Amino acid sequence: MDLTVIKRNGSRVKYNEDAIHKIASYACEGLDGVSVSDIVLHAGIQAYDGITTAEIQDLLIKSAADKISETSPNYQYVAANLNIFKIRKTAYGRWLPPTLREHITKMCRDNWYDPMLLESYSSDEIDELDRSIDHSLDLRFSYVATKQFEGKYLVKNRVTRQILESPQMAFMCIAMALFQNFSENRSERLSLVKEFYRNLADQYISLPTPIMAGARTPLRQFSSCVLIECGDSLDSITATGTAIIKYVSRMAGIGLNVGQIRAKGTPVRNSSIYHTGITPFIKFFQSAVQSCSAGGVRSGAATAYYPLWHLEIEDLLVLKNNRGVEENRARHLDYGVQINGYLYKRLQQGGYITLFSPHEVHDLYEAFFADQDKFGELYEKYEMSDQIKYKKRVGAIELFSLLMQERSSTGRIYIMNVDHCNTHSSFMTDVAPIKQSNLCTEITLPTKPLSSEDPLAGEISLCVLGAINVGKVGLDFEKMRQCARLLVFALDSLIDYQSYPVKAAEKSTKEYRSLGIGVINYAYFLASNGVKYSSPAALRLTHELFEMFQYSCIEASVELARIKGACNRFKESKYAHGLLPIDTYYRKGVDRLVPAENLQQDWDGLRAKIAKYGMRNCALTALMPSETSSQVSNSTNGIEPPRALISVKQSKDGLLKQVVPDMANLANNYELLWEMKDNRAYLSNVAIMQKFVDQAISTNTNYDPAKFDDGKVSLQVLLSDLLYAYSIGIKTLYYHNTRDSASEKQTTLCAPACGGGACVI
């Protein structure tokens, strides 16, 4: 009996082994070092009557993906091509996509796309854009990229898992959504759509999950980062919980400032009752974060920030660890501890740190962010004052040791140097101080505590993100300017296009118009220039690259201000007062890495343009992790060194192999993470980047116990790195990674000690 195969449309055809070889041959076309027969043989297809084409396709994809190795990296493209074939057949029922007009009309009719696409663009315009789509670019992706498209970015029915579009269709429709209201000049608008599409498709620019998954759909929330400040009242706590739920459900990561909430045991309601402290409210916020998941695209996540000198600090630092019981733990949040130079000096001097409840020293809390000199004066005053009833003295070494123990054991206690975040921010601290960061520590924007009684009393800061692929752009200044211009124009347009479920977010976002443009593929940039992180040449190269990067972003914002006007609260920015990032960075630390006079761009000319036109955006740049978006661009992750030439990435579809760019030619040029001697070279490069970046940088620290005596990383090393990072102007520290021979896990620490003499603050 002849075997039959069931096609995706339900029809049956005769089983044809030649057709299988034909599909595999097409996927291998033009690729060296791959074998069609090996793929088919390894697939182990055991045909039976009624086998589906989808089953056969999945076996071929898995076969090619299994063969990805350092000696045969091109199998990543074979597996990708086979997966694209599957995606198109699933979306369209055929290999060749429909016309753009047919596709958009159907998707709008079925409520998958925003009807604004058809309302904003005429049929002739859509047909013109259709002629600009290059569907062959679908065959340039790596396998891990196609799996990210399939799992997160392509519009699909999340219940039936039916994919409804292909990557190039998504790219063009995203570009159309971003620029639909940019200009009344239709020719100019169409030109921008085409230019943006091509740079997105050619992977010169990259977009985050909320934009990739949401732009073109009826969901109009594209901000990756939401910064929410909670005040010291039940009213504010309630409003904060509501805001968290509304934004987590819309794919946003949450940064949460809980530092103002008074400590446990302090009086409430004229001393009629005692306060329960921060922990119960953190658990309330944790429940709000976990309550929603955006359709399987992105799970809820948040980082809660508080000052090191909070009276409850010893309890707060252990909220994430595995010891203790659920009642005194909140392990599903991450935490950011806020420190400044004054507290670091107490550590270096081996002195004490006095803990306070913020409600009793409100002016101290405000000065912590806005005025460092005043903070020191008030701190010493309140230490000695008998009027302050709720305080406690702790040894600085003991407190910092506990901090670093918890950071090391959990990996996810982050550091925010609040003085650097304010003195080197783009905002005037007397009117718009920075009091927190976001989920991943790269966004530093002003906030105000929420109120449920007055929806406009507080301010939530949102940030729409994007990235430039510096591995592809390199030191091509004109290409950098083009990419910066496209991203600034597009992301600024999203601010007006997106919806705002909380009024406090709309108010500040539209008035400040802050953006967060970062980079991906930095490790490839270094490798392609024959430079490693640990080389002194890397510092000079990084300086040149990020000067171009920041200059181009500011220039683009000035141009947009000339076209559309400066943002309403531009005067609250340092840019409005003639202060650029190159004027406010921590010179004491950074200039010893690269001399201050090594600037190459026309900064004075740019200052003159800012003075004339203003800027459309109060903040522009932030270097985010870019984990999934870098995978889609087949790039190295943000600014991070790769852990291996072929990294294994965890996804909902299992383990995926990602190969570093151009591994065949540049394998020896890459400096892998665990090959690096220590954190100093990496941190030094980050400090150079931070000189130019006006927000912050997701900066990781990494430790290999095998490099230390007895396989233990001492607290002396951890504290020394912490102090070094501060001494060179780094604003925030993100993950603490510890290597194990089998997996990433925690390491045992040596006895508490402080060897903080490695740098002078």
Secondary structure as the mmCIF struct_conf table of DSSP 4:
data_model
#
loop_
_struct_conf.conf_type_id
_struct_conf.id
_struct_conf.beg_label_comp_id
_struct_conf.beg_label_asym_id
_struct_conf.beg_label_seq_id
_struct_conf.end_label_comp_id
_struct_conf.end_label_asym_id
_struct_conf.end_label_seq_id
STRN STRN1 THR A 4 ILE A 6
TURN_TY1_P TURN_TY1_P1 ARG A 8 ASN A 9
BEND BEND1 GLY A 10 GLY A 10
STRN STRN2 ARG A 12 LYS A 14
HELX_RH_AL_P HELX_RH_AL_P1 GLU A 17 CYS A 28
TURN_TY1_P TURN_TY1_P2 GLU A 29 GLY A 30
TURN_TY1_P TURN_TY1_P3 ASP A 32 GLY A 33
HELX_RH_AL_P HELX_RH_AL_P2 VAL A 36 ALA A 43
TURN_TY1_P TURN_TY1_P4 GLY A 44 GLY A 44
TURN_TY1_P TURN_TY1_P5 ASP A 49 GLY A 50
STRN STRN3 ILE A 51 THR A 52
HELX_RH_AL_P HELX_RH_AL_P3 THR A 53 ASP A 66
TURN_TY1_P TURN_TY1_P6 LYS A 67 LYS A 67
BEND BEND2 GLU A 70 THR A 71
TURN_TY1_P TURN_TY1_P7 PRO A 73 ASN A 74
HELX_RH_AL_P HELX_RH_AL_P4 TYR A 75 TYR A 92
BEND BEND3 GLY A 93 LEU A 96
HELX_RH_AL_P HELX_RH_AL_P5 LEU A 100 ARG A 109
TURN_TY1_P TURN_TY1_P8 ASP A 110 ASN A 111
BEND BEND4 TRP A 112 TYR A 113
TURN_TY1_P TURN_TY1_P9 PRO A 115 PRO A 115
HELX_RH_AL_P HELX_RH_AL_P6 MET A 116 SER A 120
BEND BEND5 TYR A 121 TYR A 121
HELX_RH_AL_P HELX_RH_AL_P7 SER A 123 ASP A 130
TURN_TY1_P TURN_TY1_P10 ARG A 131 SER A 132
HELX_RH_3T_P HELX_RH_3T_P1 HIS A 135 ARG A 140
HELX_RH_AL_P HELX_RH_AL_P8 TYR A 143 GLN A 148
HELX_RH_PI_P HELX_RH_PI_P1 PHE A 149 TYR A 153
BEND BEND6 LEU A 154 LEU A 154
STRN STRN4 LYS A 156 ASN A 157
TURN_TY1_P TURN_TY1_P11 ARG A 158 ARG A 161
STRN STRN5 GLN A 162 ILE A 163
HELX_RH_AL_P HELX_RH_AL_P9 PRO A 167 PHE A 179
TURN_TY1_P TURN_TY1_P12 GLN A 180 ASN A 181
BEND BEND7 PHE A 182 PHE A 182
BEND BEND8 GLU A 184 GLU A 184
HELX_RH_AL_P HELX_RH_AL_P10 ARG A 186 ALA A 201
TURN_TY1_P TURN_TY1_P13 ASP A 202 GLN A 203
BEND BEND9 TYR A 204 TYR A 204
STRN STRN6 ILE A 205 SER A 206
HELX_RH_AL_P HELX_RH_AL_P11 THR A 209 GLY A 214
TURN_TY1_P TURN_TY1_P14 ALA A 215 ARG A 216
BEND BEND10 THR A 217 PRO A 218
BEND BEND11 SER A 224 SER A 224
STRN STRN7 CYS A 225 GLU A 229
BEND BEND12 ASP A 232 SER A 233
HELX_RH_AL_P HELX_RH_AL_P12 LEU A 234 VAL A 248
TURN_TY1_P TURN_TY1_P15 SER A 249 MET A 251
STRN STRN8 GLY A 253 ASN A 257
TURN_TY1_P TURN_TY1_P16 GLY A 259 GLN A 260
BEND BEND13 ILE A 261 ILE A 261
HELX_LH_PP_P HELX_LH_PP_P1 ARG A 262 ALA A 263
TURN_TY1_P TURN_TY1_P17 LYS A 264 GLY A 265
STRN STRN9 PRO A 267 VAL A 268
TURN_TY1_P TURN_TY1_P18 ARG A 269 SER A 272
STRN STRN10 ILE A 273 TYR A 274
BEND BEND14 ILE A 278 ILE A 278
HELX_RH_AL_P HELX_RH_AL_P13 THR A 279 GLN A 290
TURN_TY1_P TURN_TY1_P19 SER A 291 SER A 291
STRN STRN11 SER A 293 SER A 293
BEND BEND15 ALA A 294 ALA A 294
TURN_TY1_P TURN_TY1_P20 GLY A 295 GLY A 296
BEND BEND16 VAL A 297 ARG A 298
STRN STRN12 SER A 299 SER A 299
STRN STRN13 ALA A 302 PRO A 307
TURN_TY1_P TURN_TY1_P21 LEU A 308 TRP A 309
STRN STRN14 HIS A 310 HIS A 310
TURN_TY1_P TURN_TY1_P22 LEU A 311 GLU A 312
HELX_RH_AL_P HELX_RH_AL_P14 ILE A 313 LEU A 316
TURN_TY1_P TURN_TY1_P23 LEU A 317 LYS A 320
BEND BEND17 ASN A 321 GLY A 324
HELX_RH_3T_P HELX_RH_3T_P2 GLU A 326 ASN A 328
TURN_TY1_P TURN_TY1_P24 ARG A 331 HIS A 332
BEND BEND18 LEU A 333 LEU A 333
STRN STRN15 ASP A 334 ILE A 339
HELX_RH_AL_P HELX_RH_AL_P15 GLY A 341 GLN A 348
TURN_TY1_P TURN_TY1_P25 GLN A 349 GLY A 350
STRN STRN16 TYR A 352 PHE A 356
HELX_RH_3T_P HELX_RH_3T_P3 PRO A 358 GLU A 360
HELX_RH_AL_P HELX_RH_AL_P16 HIS A 362 ALA A 370
HELX_RH_AL_P HELX_RH_AL_P17 GLN A 372 MET A 384
TURN_TY1_P TURN_TY1_P26 ASP A 386 GLN A 387
BEND BEND19 TYR A 390 TYR A 390
STRN STRN17 LYS A 391 GLY A 395
HELX_RH_AL_P HELX_RH_AL_P18 ALA A 396 THR A 410
BEND BEND20 GLY A 411 GLY A 411
STRN STRN18 ILE A 413 ASN A 417
HELX_RH_AL_P HELX_RH_AL_P19 VAL A 418 THR A 423
TURN_TY1_P TURN_TY1_P27 HIS A 424 HIS A 424
BEND BEND21 SER A 425 SER A 426
STRN STRN19 PHE A 427 PHE A 427
TURN_TY1_P TURN_TY1_P28 THR A 429 VAL A 431
BEND BEND22 ALA A 432 ALA A 432
TURN_TY1_P TURN_TY1_P29 LEU A 439 CYS A 440
BEND BEND23 THR A 441 THR A 441
STRN STRN20 LYS A 448 LYS A 448
BEND BEND24 SER A 452 GLU A 453
TURN_TY1_P TURN_TY1_P30 PRO A 455 ALA A 457
BEND BEND25 GLY A 458 GLY A 458
STRN STRN21 GLU A 459 GLU A 459
STRN STRN22 SER A 461 ASN A 469
HELX_RH_AL_P HELX_RH_AL_P20 VAL A 470 VAL A 473
TURN_TY1_P TURN_TY1_P31 GLY A 474 LEU A 475
HELX_RH_AL_P HELX_RH_AL_P21 PHE A 477 TYR A 497
BEND BEND26 GLN A 498 GLN A 498
BEND BEND27 PRO A 501 VAL A 502
HELX_RH_AL_P HELX_RH_AL_P22 LYS A 503 TYR A 512
STRN STRN23 LEU A 515 ILE A 520
HELX_RH_AL_P HELX_RH_AL_P23 TYR A 522 SER A 528
TURN_TY1_P TURN_TY1_P32 ASN A 529 GLY A 530
TURN_TY1_P TURN_TY1_P33 TYR A 533 SER A 534
BEND BEND28 SER A 535 SER A 535
HELX_RH_AL_P HELX_RH_AL_P24 PRO A 536 LYS A 564
TURN_TY1_P TURN_TY1_P34 ASN A 568 ARG A 569
HELX_RH_3T_P HELX_RH_3T_P4 PHE A 570 GLU A 572
STRN STRN24 SER A 573 SER A 573
BEND BEND29 LYS A 574 LYS A 574
HELX_RH_3T_P HELX_RH_3T_P5 TYR A 575 HIS A 577
TURN_TY1_P TURN_TY1_P35 GLY A 578 GLY A 578
HELX_RH_AL_P HELX_RH_AL_P25 PRO A 581 THR A 584
BEND BEND30 TYR A 585 TYR A 585
HELX_RH_AL_P HELX_RH_AL_P26 ARG A 587 VAL A 590
TURN_TY1_P TURN_TY1_P36 ASP A 591 LEU A 593
BEND BEND31 VAL A 594 VAL A 594
TURN_TY1_P TURN_TY1_P37 ALA A 596 GLU A 597
BEND BEND32 GLN A 601 GLN A 601
HELX_RH_AL_P HELX_RH_AL_P27 TRP A 603 TYR A 613
BEND BEND33 ARG A 616 ARG A 616
BEND BEND34 CYS A 618 CYS A 618
STRN STRN25 THR A 621 THR A 621
STRN STRN26 LEU A 623 LEU A 623
HELX_RH_AL_P HELX_RH_AL_P28 GLU A 627 VAL A 632
TURN_TY1_P TURN_TY1_P38 SER A 633 ASN A 634
TURN_TY1_P TURN_TY1_P39 GLY A 638 ILE A 639
HELX_LH_PP_P HELX_LH_PP_P2 GLU A 640 PRO A 642
BEND BEND35 ARG A 643 LEU A 645
STRN STRN27 ILE A 646 SER A 651
TURN_TY1_P TURN_TY1_P40 LYS A 652 ASP A 653
STRN STRN28 GLY A 654 VAL A 659
HELX_LH_PP_P HELX_LH_PP_P3 VAL A 660 VAL A 660
TURN_TY1_P TURN_TY1_P41 PRO A 661 ASP A 662
HELX_RH_AL_P HELX_RH_AL_P29 MET A 663 LEU A 666
HELX_RH_3T_P HELX_RH_3T_P6 ALA A 667 ASN A 669
HELX_RH_3T_P HELX_RH_3T_P7 LEU A 673 GLU A 675
BEND BEND36 MET A 676 ASN A 679
HELX_RH_AL_P HELX_RH_AL_P30 ARG A 680 PHE A 692
BEND BEND37 ASP A 694 GLN A 695
STRN STRN29 ILE A 697 ILE A 697
STRN STRN30 THR A 701 TYR A 703
HELX_RH_3T_P HELX_RH_3T_P8 PRO A 705 LYS A 707
BEND BEND38 PHE A 708 PHE A 708
HELX_RH_3T_P HELX_RH_3T_P9 ASP A 709 GLY A 711
STRN STRN31 VAL A 713 VAL A 713
HELX_RH_AL_P HELX_RH_AL_P31 LEU A 715 SER A 727
TURN_TY1_P TURN_TY1_P42 ILE A 728 GLY A 729
STRN STRN32 THR A 732 LEU A 733
STRN STRN33 HIS A 736 THR A 738
BEND BEND39 SER A 741 SER A 743
STRN STRN34 LEU A 749 LEU A 749
BEND BEND40 ALA A 751 ALA A 751
HELX_RH_3T_P HELX_RH_3T_P10 GLY A 756 ALA A 758
BEND BEND41 CYS A 759 CYS A 759
#
